[in-house]
Amino acid sequence: MEKRTKIPQGWGGVGVRKPRFRMKLQSWRIRHEVLYGILLVRGIALSVLAEEIGVHPRTVNRWIYEGSKPNQENIDKLCRLLGYPEEILFYEKPDGV
């Protein structure tokens, strides 16, 4: 039997354990409920919507889950595709409601 060299503790390939290097888990809270509800009722997947509009699926994901607002060109495409006016699709609740 060979004698193995002792590996110093901390060099065992465990990776970095410092909390500052860990990424925060994303919260999957729906921020754009109207658009998500329309897509859900019609059975349209985010990737299909992204393909029809001509944007990356991650962009549509940001609109729904992160609450970012699309540019005016994409808003017009969404309105035409879904058949709803901009006032309904991008209705913002007043503060305190």
Contacts in CASP RR format, 6 or more apart in sequence:
PFRMAT RR
TARGET T0000
AUTHOR 0000-0000-0000
METHOD contacts of the structure
MODEL  1
MEKRTKIPQGWGGVGVRKPRFRMKLQSWRIRHEVLYGILLVRGIALSVLA
EEIGVHPRTVNRWIYEGSKPNQENIDKLCRLLGYPEEILFYEKPDGV
26 65 0 8 1.000
28 65 0 8 1.000
29 65 0 8 1.000
30 36 0 8 1.000
30 64 0 8 1.000
30 65 0 8 1.000
31 64 0 8 1.000
31 65 0 8 1.000
31 66 0 8 1.000
31 67 0 8 1.000
32 63 0 8 1.000
32 64 0 8 1.000
32 65 0 8 1.000
32 67 0 8 1.000
34 88 0 8 1.000
34 89 0 8 1.000
34 90 0 8 1.000
34 91 0 8 1.000
35 63 0 8 1.000
35 64 0 8 1.000
35 78 0 8 1.000
35 89 0 8 1.000
35 90 0 8 1.000
36 64 0 8 1.000
38 82 0 8 1.000
38 84 0 8 1.000
38 89 0 8 1.000
39 45 0 8 1.000
39 46 0 8 1.000
39 49 0 8 1.000
39 64 0 8 1.000
42 82 0 8 1.000
46 57 0 8 1.000
46 60 0 8 1.000
46 61 0 8 1.000
46 64 0 8 1.000
47 57 0 8 1.000
47 60 0 8 1.000
49 60 0 8 1.000
49 81 0 8 1.000
50 56 0 8 1.000
50 57 0 8 1.000
50 59 0 8 1.000
50 60 0 8 1.000
51 57 0 8 1.000
52 81 0 8 1.000
53 60 0 8 1.000
53 74 0 8 1.000
53 77 0 8 1.000
53 78 0 8 1.000
53 81 0 8 1.000
54 77 0 8 1.000
55 70 0 8 1.000
55 74 0 8 1.000
59 70 0 8 1.000
62 68 0 8 1.000
63 69 0 8 1.000
63 70 0 8 1.000
69 75 0 8 1.000
69 90 0 8 1.000
70 78 0 8 1.000
75 86 0 8 1.000
75 89 0 8 1.000
75 90 0 8 1.000
76 86 0 8 1.000
78 89 0 8 1.000
79 85 0 8 1.000
79 86 0 8 1.000
79 89 0 8 1.000
82 89 0 8 1.000
END
